[in-house]
Amino acid sequence: MSLSVRFHHIVKDFGPVRVLHGVDFALEPGRVVGLLGENGAGKSTLMKILAGYERPSGGQLLVDGQERRFADAREAEALGIALIHQEFNLAEHLSVAQNIFLGHERTRGTGGWLLDRRAMRLEAATYLDQVGLDVDPDTPVADLIVAEKQLVEIAKALSRRARLLIMDEPTASLSPGETRKLFALMARLKRDGVTIVYISHKLDEMEAHTDEVVVMRDGKFVARADTADVDRRQMANLMVGRDVSDMFQPKRFPAPDAPVLLRVSQLRVPGWIDDLDVEVRAGEILGFAGLVGAGRTEAFEAVFGLRPRSGGTIEVAGQAAAIRSPRDAMRLGLAYLSEDRKGKGLHVDLGLRENLTMMTLERDARPWVDPQAGRQALERAIADFGIRLRDPDCAARSLSGGNQQKLALAKYLRSDPRVIVLDEPTRGVDVGAKRDIYALVQRLAAEGRAVVVISSELVELIGLAHRVAVLHGGRLQAVLGPDQLTEDKLIAHATDTHH
């Protein structure tokens, strides 16, 4: 069952740019190895080489002592190597069962020409039960929420009967309950001899659920240690090559008489929100906490005209606002950055300049688009937001997760909004980029804007927010002030166990 891997001086070039520089380490059978590094460190590229999605430019990949050069992912899967992608690799128009067995369909009849749909549904139900996802296997993937799609990806990997399983940010969109089920599944797979490579920026997960950590930086192997011998701060410092103890700057509280820039009263969203009342002032960072499905995202999608609401009023800077579309919201000085940065935040196949200026074309194209002005805007955004890139003419897809998020922030801030809603702004972002984004959020508030941060990371909310609103089952449970912001209280209100 077990499988061993050795990376021997692995080099990877994309054109003239070298992204892996002689990476050399081994993966021992039946171990959970945490792979750490900032976005752009080369982790995902190395794992794509292991899983057959990329081919090395130099060096050797040894699997069970034999050199392998996989032509594609199917060859790697035949040896028992499976990769759970950070960015979903699902066919939205197909069912859950069809996605799980796509390319590996079960057949019946003479010659195996007929698809055995019943067998696939039954087998899919077994894998869905293992990952804790209670949906009908015939459900179209397009009907699932982000967290459910992540669990389908994991179920798909299980169906390949992997001997080495690569998990790239698997808990980024999962609730605490779903995350616990995933870790129980990992423990069972480890007992069965499966080697697991676990990539995550959540250092508490690394600390609790890995046997050892391997650290990469700038495309190079830099450190390896038993997890028991390093704490989270040491992990973070190894990743970025410097001390990151100052993740959050001291809070600057808004003036008590600061004007309310956004007030939502008695908001009702069918199936999601009942009578939500909330307000945020100039200079304030208001956090929104709650479990997956609590209605946080849906509430603000309704405020911004992205989904229908059945009741409620919205005031912007004291004036009643009729918002029927995101364009209405933008004209009123509101901006909303979705949690799905690749699906809704950016057009990843377009260039950086096109992405950056897309929302302000109506303002900028007078009488026509000026490419030189667009290039200058991109240069300013790269400097102002700390976007790290090799080529300013590249597509957005080629940026690391943290730099994509910075580009998305720059794009939405080009309209100079006075109210900004950031939905999971650091999901899938490394520790260095997180600190940059936190500093940016605090800068926006210091400029007198009102900022709403929806986040599943309680430490993030406690470190950033002046107040935190907690939702449970579509209802506002509490709004906690600065002296009440503890993980215990946030969890208690989010789970409705506070007394």
C-alpha positions as CSV (number, residue, x, y, z in Angstrom):
1,M,0.0,0.0,0.0
2,S,2.7,2.5,1.0
3,L,4.6,4.6,-1.6
4,S,7.9,6.5,-1.2
5,V,8.9,9.5,-3.3
6,R,12.3,11.3,-3.7
7,F,12.7,14.7,-5.4
8,H,16.3,14.7,-6.6
9,H,17.5,18.2,-7.7
10,I,14.2,19.0,-9.4
11,V,14.4,22.1,-11.6
12,K,11.4,23.7,-13.4
13,D,11.5,26.5,-15.9
14,F,8.6,28.4,-17.4
15,G,10.2,30.0,-20.4
16,P,13.2,32.0,-19.2
17,V,12.0,32.0,-15.6
18,R,13.2,29.4,-13.2
19,V,10.6,28.6,-10.5
20,L,12.2,25.5,-8.9
21,H,15.9,25.5,-8.1
22,G,17.2,22.0,-7.5
23,V,14.6,20.9,-4.9
24,D,15.9,17.8,-3.1
25,F,14.0,15.9,-0.3
26,A,12.0,12.7,0.2
27,L,8.5,11.7,1.3
28,E,8.5,8.7,3.6
29,P,5.6,6.2,3.3
30,G,2.6,6.5,5.6
31,R,3.5,10.0,6.9
32,V,1.5,13.3,6.9
33,V,4.0,15.9,5.6
34,G,3.1,19.6,5.9
35,L,4.4,21.5,2.9
36,L,4.9,25.1,3.9
37,G,5.8,28.2,1.9
38,E,4.5,31.6,0.8
39,N,2.5,31.8,-2.4
40,G,5.0,31.6,-5.2
41,A,7.4,29.5,-3.2
42,G,7.0,26.6,-5.7
43,K,4.9,24.2,-3.6
44,S,2.1,23.7,-6.0
45,T,4.4,23.5,-9.0
46,L,6.4,20.7,-7.3
47,M,3.2,18.8,-6.4
48,K,1.9,19.2,-10.0
49,I,5.2,17.5,-11.1
50,L,4.6,14.7,-8.7
51,A,1.0,14.3,-9.8
52,G,1.7,14.4,-13.6
53,Y,0.3,17.8,-14.4
54,E,3.8,19.3,-15.1
55,R,7.1,17.9,-16.2
56,P,10.4,18.8,-14.6
57,S,13.0,20.7,-16.6
58,G,15.8,18.9,-14.8
59,G,16.5,16.5,-12.0
60,Q,14.8,13.2,-11.2
61,L,11.5,12.1,-9.7
62,L,11.9,8.7,-8.0
63,V,8.8,6.7,-7.0
64,D,9.5,3.6,-5.0
65,G,13.1,3.9,-6.2
66,Q,12.4,4.1,-9.9
67,E,12.7,7.3,-12.0
68,R,9.4,8.5,-13.4
69,R,8.5,11.1,-15.9
70,F,4.7,11.2,-16.1
71,A,3.2,12.1,-19.4
72,D,0.0,13.2,-17.7
73,A,-2.0,12.9,-14.5
74,R,-3.5,9.6,-15.5
75,E,-0.1,7.9,-15.4
76,A,0.5,9.3,-11.9
77,E,-3.0,8.1,-10.8
78,A,-2.2,4.6,-12.1
79,L,0.6,4.5,-9.5
80,G,-1.7,5.8,-6.8
81,I,-0.8,9.5,-6.7
82,A,-3.8,11.9,-6.5
83,L,-3.9,15.7,-6.2
84,I,-6.8,17.5,-4.7
85,H,-6.7,20.9,-6.4
86,Q,-6.9,24.2,-4.5
87,E,-8.8,25.6,-7.4
88,F,-11.7,23.3,-8.2
89,N,-11.2,21.0,-11.2
90,L,-14.9,20.1,-11.6
91,A,-17.3,20.1,-14.5
92,E,-20.1,22.3,-13.2
93,H,-22.8,21.0,-15.6
94,L,-22.3,17.4,-14.6
95,S,-23.6,15.6,-11.5
96,V,-21.6,14.9,-8.4
97,A,-21.3,11.2,-9.3
98,Q,-20.3,12.0,-12.9
99,N,-17.5,14.3,-11.6
100,I,-16.2,11.7,-9.1
101,F,-15.8,9.1,-11.9
102,L,-15.0,11.5,-14.8
103,G,-12.4,9.7,-16.9
104,H,-12.7,6.6,-14.7
105,E,-16.3,5.6,-15.4
106,R,-17.7,2.2,-14.3
107,T,-19.0,0.1,-17.2
108,R,-21.1,-3.0,-17.7
109,G,-22.2,-5.3,-20.5
110,T,-20.2,-7.2,-23.1
111,G,-17.0,-5.3,-23.9
112,G,-17.8,-2.7,-21.2
113,W,-19.5,-0.3,-23.6
114,L,-22.3,0.7,-21.3
115,L,-22.0,3.1,-18.4
116,D,-23.0,1.5,-15.1
117,R,-24.8,4.6,-13.7
118,R,-26.3,2.8,-10.8
119,A,-23.0,1.4,-9.6
120,M,-21.4,4.9,-9.9
121,R,-24.2,6.5,-7.9
122,L,-23.9,3.8,-5.1
123,E,-20.1,4.0,-5.0
124,A,-20.2,7.9,-5.1
125,A,-22.6,7.8,-2.1
126,T,-20.0,5.8,-0.2
127,Y,-17.2,8.3,-0.9
128,L,-19.5,11.3,0.0
129,D,-20.3,9.6,3.3
130,Q,-16.6,9.3,4.0
131,V,-16.0,13.0,3.5
132,G,-19.2,13.9,5.4
133,L,-21.1,15.4,2.5
134,D,-24.9,14.8,2.6
135,V,-26.0,15.4,-1.0
136,D,-27.7,13.3,-3.6
137,P,-25.0,12.0,-6.1
138,D,-27.2,13.1,-8.9
139,T,-27.1,16.8,-7.8
140,P,-25.5,19.0,-10.4
141,V,-22.2,20.5,-9.1
142,A,-23.3,23.9,-10.2
143,D,-26.0,23.7,-7.5
144,L,-23.4,23.2,-4.7
145,I,-21.9,25.9,-2.5
146,V,-18.1,26.4,-2.4
147,A,-17.6,24.1,0.7
148,E,-19.6,21.3,-0.8
149,K,-17.5,21.5,-4.1
150,Q,-14.3,21.1,-2.0
151,L,-15.7,17.9,-0.4
152,V,-16.6,16.6,-3.9
153,E,-12.9,17.2,-4.9
154,I,-11.8,15.1,-1.9
155,A,-14.3,12.4,-2.6
156,K,-13.0,12.3,-6.2
157,A,-9.5,11.7,-5.0
158,L,-10.6,8.9,-2.7
159,S,-12.2,7.2,-5.6
160,R,-8.8,6.9,-7.2
161,R,-7.7,4.7,-4.2
162,A,-4.6,6.9,-3.7
163,R,-1.4,5.6,-2.0
164,L,-0.1,9.2,-2.0
165,L,-2.6,12.0,-1.5
166,I,-1.8,15.7,-2.1
167,M,-4.1,18.1,-0.4
168,D,-3.8,21.8,-1.5
169,E,-5.6,24.1,1.0
170,P,-8.4,21.5,1.5
171,T,-10.0,23.3,4.5
172,A,-10.1,26.8,3.0
173,S,-13.8,26.8,2.5
174,L,-14.9,24.2,5.1
175,S,-16.8,24.7,8.3
176,P,-15.3,23.6,11.6
177,G,-17.4,20.5,11.6
178,E,-16.5,19.6,8.0
179,T,-12.8,20.3,8.9
180,R,-13.0,17.9,11.8
181,K,-14.4,15.1,9.6
182,L,-11.6,15.7,7.1
183,F,-8.9,15.4,9.7
184,A,-10.5,12.2,11.0
185,L,-10.4,10.9,7.4
186,M,-6.7,11.8,7.1
187,A,-6.0,9.9,10.3
188,R,-7.7,6.8,8.9
189,L,-5.9,7.1,5.6
190,K,-2.6,7.4,7.5
191,R,-3.4,4.2,9.5
192,D,-4.0,2.5,6.1
193,G,-0.5,3.5,5.0
194,V,-1.4,6.4,2.7
195,T,1.2,9.1,2.5
196,I,-0.4,12.6,2.7
197,V,1.2,15.9,1.6
198,Y,-0.7,18.6,3.3
199,I,-0.4,22.2,1.9
200,S,-2.0,24.9,4.0
201,H,-1.4,28.4,5.3
202,K,-3.3,27.6,8.5
203,L,-0.4,26.9,10.9
204,D,-2.6,25.6,13.7
205,E,-3.7,22.8,11.3
206,M,0.0,22.1,10.5
207,E,0.8,22.0,14.2
208,A,-2.0,19.6,15.1
209,H,-2.3,17.2,12.1
210,T,1.2,16.7,10.5
211,D,4.1,14.5,11.5
212,E,6.7,16.8,9.9
213,V,7.0,20.0,8.0
214,V,9.0,20.8,4.9
215,V,9.5,24.5,4.1
216,M,10.1,26.0,0.7
217,R,11.1,29.6,-0.2
218,D,11.6,31.2,-3.6
219,G,11.6,27.8,-5.4
220,K,14.1,26.2,-3.0
221,F,14.0,23.6,-0.2
222,V,15.0,25.5,3.0
223,A,14.1,23.4,6.0
224,R,12.6,20.2,7.3
225,A,11.7,19.3,10.9
226,D,9.4,17.1,13.0
227,T,6.3,19.1,13.7
228,A,6.7,18.5,17.4
229,D,10.0,20.4,17.3
230,V,8.7,23.7,15.8
231,D,6.0,26.1,16.9
232,R,3.7,28.2,14.6
233,R,5.9,31.3,14.9
234,Q,9.0,29.4,13.9
235,M,7.1,27.9,10.9
236,A,6.0,31.4,9.8
237,N,9.5,32.8,10.2
238,L,11.0,29.9,8.1
239,M,8.4,30.5,5.4
240,V,9.1,34.2,4.9
241,G,12.7,34.4,6.1
242,R,11.9,37.1,8.7
243,D,10.1,37.6,11.9
244,V,6.3,37.9,11.4
245,S,5.2,38.4,15.0
246,D,3.7,41.8,14.1
247,M,0.8,40.4,11.9
248,F,-1.6,43.2,13.0
249,Q,-0.9,46.8,13.6
250,P,-2.3,48.6,16.7
251,K,-6.0,49.4,16.2
252,R,-7.0,53.0,15.5
253,F,-10.6,53.4,16.7
254,P,-13.0,55.6,14.8
255,A,-14.3,58.8,16.6
256,P,-17.5,58.1,18.6
257,D,-19.4,60.6,16.4
258,A,-18.0,59.3,13.1
259,P,-20.9,59.2,10.5
260,V,-22.6,55.9,9.7
261,L,-21.7,55.2,6.1
262,L,-23.8,52.0,5.7
263,R,-27.0,51.1,7.6
264,V,-29.0,48.0,6.9
265,S,-32.4,47.6,8.6
266,Q,-34.6,44.6,8.8
267,L,-33.0,42.9,5.9
268,R,-34.7,39.7,4.8
269,V,-33.2,37.3,2.2
270,P,-35.4,34.3,1.3
271,G,-33.9,31.1,2.7
272,W,-31.0,32.9,4.3
273,I,-31.6,36.0,6.4
274,D,-34.3,37.1,8.9
275,D,-34.4,40.8,9.9
276,L,-30.8,41.7,10.0
277,D,-29.9,45.2,11.4
278,V,-26.3,46.3,11.1
279,E,-24.4,49.6,10.7
280,V,-20.8,50.5,10.1
281,R,-19.1,53.9,10.6
282,A,-16.4,55.9,8.8
283,G,-13.0,54.6,10.0
284,E,-14.5,51.4,11.4
285,I,-13.6,47.8,10.6
286,L,-16.7,45.6,11.3
287,G,-16.1,41.9,11.3
288,F,-18.7,39.3,10.4
289,A,-18.4,35.8,11.9
290,G,-20.5,32.7,11.6
291,L,-20.3,29.1,10.4
292,V,-20.6,28.2,6.8
293,G,-24.2,28.6,5.8
294,A,-24.9,31.2,8.5
295,G,-25.9,33.7,5.8
296,R,-22.9,36.2,5.9
297,T,-22.2,36.2,2.2
298,E,-25.8,36.0,1.2
299,A,-26.7,39.0,3.3
300,F,-24.2,41.3,1.5
301,E,-24.9,39.8,-1.9
302,A,-28.5,41.0,-1.3
303,V,-27.3,44.4,-0.2
304,F,-25.3,44.7,-3.4
305,G,-28.1,43.6,-5.7
306,L,-26.5,40.2,-6.4
307,R,-29.4,38.2,-5.0
308,P,-33.1,39.1,-4.3
309,R,-34.2,40.4,-0.9
310,S,-37.7,40.2,0.3
311,G,-37.5,43.1,2.7
312,G,-35.4,45.7,4.4
313,T,-34.0,49.2,3.8
314,I,-30.4,50.4,3.0
315,E,-29.0,53.8,3.8
316,V,-25.7,55.1,2.5
317,A,-24.3,58.1,4.3
318,G,-27.7,58.8,5.8
319,Q,-29.6,58.7,2.5
320,A,-32.0,55.9,1.5
321,A,-30.5,53.8,-1.3
322,A,-32.3,51.8,-4.0
323,I,-29.7,49.2,-4.9
324,R,-30.8,46.7,-7.6
325,S,-27.5,45.8,-9.1
326,P,-23.7,46.0,-8.3
327,R,-23.6,49.0,-10.7
328,D,-26.1,50.9,-8.5
329,A,-23.9,50.0,-5.5
330,M,-20.7,51.2,-7.2
331,R,-22.3,54.5,-8.1
332,L,-23.2,55.0,-4.5
333,G,-19.6,54.4,-3.4
334,L,-19.9,50.7,-2.3
335,A,-17.6,47.9,-3.3
336,Y,-17.9,44.1,-2.6
337,L,-15.0,41.7,-3.2
338,S,-16.4,38.1,-3.4
339,E,-14.9,35.2,-1.6
340,D,-14.6,33.5,-5.0
341,R,-11.8,35.6,-6.4
342,K,-11.3,33.5,-9.5
343,G,-15.0,33.0,-10.3
344,K,-16.3,36.4,-9.4
345,G,-13.4,38.7,-8.5
346,L,-11.1,38.4,-11.5
347,H,-11.1,37.3,-15.1
348,V,-8.1,35.1,-14.7
349,D,-7.5,34.6,-18.5
350,L,-7.2,38.3,-19.1
351,G,-4.2,40.5,-18.4
352,L,-3.5,42.5,-15.2
353,R,-4.3,45.9,-16.8
354,E,-7.6,44.7,-18.3
355,N,-8.6,43.3,-14.9
356,L,-7.6,46.4,-13.0
357,T,-9.4,48.9,-15.2
358,M,-12.5,46.8,-16.0
359,M,-14.8,48.3,-13.4
360,T,-14.0,51.9,-14.3
361,L,-14.2,51.7,-18.0
362,E,-17.3,53.9,-18.0
363,R,-15.3,56.6,-16.3
364,D,-12.0,56.1,-18.1
365,A,-13.1,55.5,-21.7
366,R,-13.8,59.1,-22.6
367,P,-13.9,59.1,-25.5
368,W,-11.9,55.9,-25.8
369,V,-9.6,53.6,-23.7
370,D,-6.1,55.0,-23.3
371,P,-3.6,52.0,-23.1
372,Q,-0.9,54.3,-21.6
373,A,-3.2,55.4,-18.8
374,G,-4.0,51.7,-18.1
375,R,-0.3,50.8,-17.9
376,Q,0.3,53.7,-15.5
377,A,-2.6,52.6,-13.4
378,L,-1.2,49.1,-13.2
379,E,2.3,50.5,-12.2
380,R,0.7,52.4,-9.4
381,A,-1.3,49.4,-8.2
382,I,1.8,47.2,-8.3
383,A,3.6,49.7,-6.1
384,D,0.7,50.6,-3.8
385,F,-0.6,47.1,-3.2
386,G,2.8,45.3,-3.2
387,I,1.9,43.0,-6.1
388,R,4.8,40.6,-6.8
389,L,5.0,39.4,-10.4
390,R,7.6,38.4,-13.1
391,D,5.9,40.0,-16.1
392,P,3.3,42.9,-16.0
393,D,1.9,41.6,-19.3
394,C,1.0,38.2,-17.9
395,A,-2.5,36.8,-17.4
396,A,-4.0,37.1,-13.9
397,R,-4.0,33.3,-13.7
398,S,-0.2,33.2,-13.5
399,L,-0.1,35.2,-10.3
400,S,0.1,33.4,-6.9
401,G,-3.1,33.4,-4.7
402,G,-1.9,36.3,-2.5
403,N,-1.0,38.5,-5.5
404,Q,-4.3,37.7,-7.3
405,Q,-6.1,38.9,-4.1
406,K,-4.0,42.1,-4.1
407,L,-4.9,42.7,-7.8
408,A,-8.6,42.1,-7.0
409,L,-8.4,44.6,-4.1
410,A,-6.7,47.1,-6.4
411,K,-9.4,46.6,-9.0
412,Y,-12.3,47.2,-6.6
413,L,-10.7,50.2,-5.0
414,R,-10.2,52.0,-8.3
415,S,-13.7,53.3,-8.0
416,D,-12.7,55.0,-4.7
417,P,-15.5,53.5,-2.6
418,R,-16.4,54.8,0.8
419,V,-17.8,51.4,2.0
420,I,-15.8,48.2,1.2
421,V,-17.0,44.7,1.9
422,L,-14.3,42.0,1.8
423,D,-15.5,38.4,1.8
424,E,-12.8,36.0,3.1
425,P,-10.0,38.3,1.9
426,T,-7.1,36.0,2.9
427,R,-8.5,32.6,2.0
428,G,-5.7,30.6,0.5
429,V,-3.2,33.4,1.0
430,D,0.2,32.8,2.6
431,V,1.3,34.4,5.9
432,G,3.4,37.2,4.3
433,A,0.6,38.2,1.9
434,K,-1.9,38.1,4.8
435,R,0.1,40.7,6.7
436,D,0.2,42.9,3.6
437,I,-3.6,42.6,3.3
438,Y,-4.2,43.3,7.0
439,A,-2.1,46.4,6.7
440,L,-4.1,47.5,3.6
441,V,-7.4,46.9,5.4
442,Q,-6.3,49.0,8.4
443,R,-5.1,51.7,6.0
444,L,-8.5,51.9,4.3
445,A,-10.2,52.4,7.6
446,A,-7.6,55.0,8.6
447,E,-8.5,56.9,5.4
448,G,-12.1,57.3,6.7
449,R,-13.7,54.4,4.8
450,A,-16.1,51.9,6.3
451,V,-14.8,48.3,6.0
452,V,-16.7,45.1,6.5
453,V,-14.6,41.9,6.8
454,I,-16.4,38.6,6.5
455,S,-14.0,35.8,7.7
456,S,-14.0,32.3,9.0
457,E,-10.7,32.9,10.7
458,L,-11.4,34.1,14.2
459,V,-7.8,35.3,14.9
460,E,-8.2,37.5,11.8
461,L,-11.4,39.1,13.1
462,I,-10.0,39.6,16.6
463,G,-6.8,41.1,15.2
464,L,-8.5,43.4,12.7
465,A,-12.0,44.4,13.7
466,H,-13.2,47.0,16.0
467,R,-16.5,45.1,16.4
468,V,-17.7,41.7,15.3
469,A,-21.3,40.8,14.3
470,V,-22.0,37.1,14.7
471,L,-24.6,35.3,12.6
472,H,-26.2,31.9,13.3
473,G,-28.9,30.4,11.1
474,G,-29.6,33.7,9.3
475,R,-30.1,35.7,12.5
476,L,-27.8,38.2,14.2
477,Q,-26.8,36.6,17.5
478,A,-24.6,39.4,18.9
479,V,-22.4,42.3,18.1
480,L,-19.2,42.1,20.2
481,G,-17.2,45.1,21.2
482,P,-13.4,45.3,21.5
483,D,-13.4,44.0,25.1
484,Q,-15.5,41.0,24.2
485,L,-13.5,39.7,21.2
486,T,-12.3,36.2,22.2
487,E,-12.3,33.0,20.3
488,D,-14.5,31.3,23.0
489,K,-17.2,34.0,22.8
490,L,-17.2,34.1,19.0
491,I,-17.5,30.3,18.8
492,A,-20.2,30.3,21.4
493,H,-22.4,32.8,19.6
494,A,-21.7,31.3,16.1
495,T,-22.9,27.9,17.4
496,D,-25.7,29.3,19.5
497,T,-24.4,27.8,22.7
498,H,-23.8,31.1,24.5
499,H,-25.7,31.5,27.7
